Amino acid sequence: MENQMEVTFRACPQNESFARVVVAAFAVQLSPTLPEMADIKTAVSEAVTNAIVHGYLHREDGMVRLKAEYDDRRVLTVTVSDEGCGIPDIEKAMQPFYSTGEKGERSGMGFCVMQTFMDYVDVHSKVGEGTVVTMRKYVAQGYGVEPCTGVGL
């Protein structure tokens, strides 16, 4: 691992944009292209929104944990986890247009969006205990940014 960060925040809708900006600020160390950065931000937005809306069912007393790290192969790994209600059927939840929300309220495309914009998406969940979404993206573009070595921090 070259560098990592972790932040925990309340499961309120306002924090979705915060999470997106935090990951973007971290990922900029890899000098991604604008399309790569847009992909990362979109996937993080979907994962965090799922945790807030579905994991805690609009309860704002829960917490969302966001972790990001990258390695010397330029692979960015982002993990979003909650301790919410969990997903009873992950396979079903990952199908396009499947939603637990009211008809017309949600598109049911969150996991599809994550899979489209990231190279790897894995979901682990246990009913009553929460969900962990792990996403990876290879960031091909690099402009000679020095990796964080921990010296002088």
Summary of the structure (lengths in Angstrom):
residues: 153
radius of gyration: 15.6
end to end distance: 16.4
largest distance: 53.2
contacts: 467
relative contact order: 0.22
helix: 33%
strand: 26%
